[in-house]
Every structure is written in structure tokens, then in C-alpha cells.
Amino acid sequence: MSSFVVALDVGGTSMKGGLVSESGAVLLSERRPTPRTEGPEAVVTAISDFIGHLADSGDGIPAGVGLAVPGLVSENAALYAANLGWRDVPATDFTTLDIPVMLGHDVRTGGLAESILGAGRGLSDFLFLPIGTGIAGATIINGEPYGGSSGWAGEIGHTPVFPDGEECACGQFGCLETYASAASVGRRYSQRAGLEGVKAEEVVSSDDPIAIEVWDEAVEALSLALATYTLLLDPSVIVLGGGLAEAGPALFDPVRTRLVKRLAFRDAPPLIPAALGVDAGMLGAALLGWRAAGRPELGPGWAVDVRPGPLVS
């Protein structure tokens, strides 16, 4: 059997791909843009081309392919992705290679990687919540991401935290994502301040009263959503990742304080930063690739180079 798999994390803006060995070594890592403005067929073709390029860069034929993609996903098909425009794309359409392919939801695949290789290593049940352009979560139960009855589990970004609040792009009102995603923090400040294109990191570090207000609303929304999640599923830990988690104490400290206050009769779960950063999706896709190749035991022994995820008190 070949000694590597192709792993690909497909995002709305870019794709991160690589070759990963049986020991977890990343033999090659590259990025390409996602041509989503050119339509779903162009995206599928771009993925197939990227997989072919990566496979040709390795020594031999890959043992399998793992793909992390957005939207509604099964192991064998990409069922629906609003931002990429595709419906019911079989896994085999993503490559011309005659090797096994396994698909996974992008956030749940990242959660799988954090569970086996990162901040959740050794934990059986936790929430992985990357906060970036949007917000979605991966519920990890007994070490594996839970997809729900139809694959929609984890859409915590579309839980209504302020039911009479702003309309979300999804059509609902007051969604967590509308207030607390990185894109929304920048957008809401820009609108109120009469500016254009302000980034979330600029809002977080600003002492402008409008910026403070927008950030306070984001923190409030997160604490409400996490309190509800905690009361329903009692996670051992909440792992926060994505670009907004790079704010560090400016995010973790106020969210932790408010979460403690909202859980009056029980302890709040620890909040810790994700360990794998932007590599989570690609490493999770590698785990899927090895599972497709019939090697589900691979992963727990991998020693990957990750950032530490200390307890944030």
C-alpha cells in the first residue's frame, strides 16, 4: 500500500491541500484559490485538478483521498453547499484517480483533527467552535464529530441569540453569526461608524466607543449561545478557534466571565484555544483519507507540530 494520502480542505475562498504519511508527516502543503464565482462545475474541476497535482507530486499512487467541504455532506457525496452552488456531487466526481475517497463536513473534520491531534486530545466530549467569516461548531461525542440525523448538526451560528435582532443572511433574525462572526464584527462597526472595510481585529483593539459597543454585543451573543449549549450537552471543554480566537484574552476573558455568570447553578466548562490553527481541516481530511484507505487506526499516535492549548482562566 502507498505510504501517503491526499488531503484537501475546501473553503469558499481558498483550498489547502497536502500529502500526509502514515506517521502523520505533512510531506507537501499547498494552497489554491477556490473559483466559486465561476460556478459549481468549475469548483469541482478545480478540486479534481488540485488532487491530481498533489498525487503527481508524491512518490507513487496515493492510498486514498480525504476531502473536507462545506455544506451538507455524507461520506460519499457533497449534498449541498450554498456558497459553492453544488448539489448531490458524488465523492468520485472530485477525482479521476481510481482510489478510495471520503468526504467530511469542513468544521466537523476540523473538530475530528482537534479531537485526535489537537486541543481535544484525550477528551471524549467537547465543542469545537471556529469563529471566522461565519460560525459553525462541531460537537464531539466519544471522540467523534456528531452529524445529527440528516447532517445539519453544528449550525450553532444560526441559533437565535437576539430573537428580535438583525436579519441574518440565512433568513432568520438575531443569529449568533450575525453578531459574533469576524465578518459581522467588521461589518457592524463599519456601518455604525460610516466607514468601509474595517476588519474585526481593528474593532477588537480599538478604544472607539462604537467599536467597544459592537465588540460587547459580540461577546454577549457568544456567551448566550455557549450557555445554552452547555446546559443542553454539558461539554467537558469548549475549544475556540478560527481567526477571531487570535484575539486571545480580549475574547476569552469576557466570554468566560459572562458564561460563568449565566450558569448560576453549575460550573462553566473551561474555554481553551484550538491547537491546530489553519491546519485543522487539512489534517482532518488526512484522517479521512486514511479511513477511506482502510486504515482507521492511524492518527492517535501522530506527533504533529501544534500550538499549545492552555486553559484560559
Buried (B, 14 or more C-beta within 10 A) or exposed (E): EBBBBBBBBBBBEEBBBBBBBBEBEBBBBBBBEBBBEEEBEBBBBBBBEBBBBBBEBBEEEBBBBBBBBBBBBBEEBBBBBEBBBBEEBEBBBBBEBEBBBBBBBBBBBBBBBBBBBBBBBEBEBBBBBBBBBBBBBBBBBEBBBBBEEEBEBBBBBBBBBBEEBEEBEBEBBBBBBBBBBBBBBBBBBBEEBEEEEBBBBBBBEBEBEBBBBBBEBBBBBBBBBBBBBBEEBEBBBBBBBBBBBBBEEBBBBBBBEBBEEBBEEEEBBBBBBBBBBBBBBBBBBBBBBBBBBEBEEBBEEBEBEBEEBEEBE
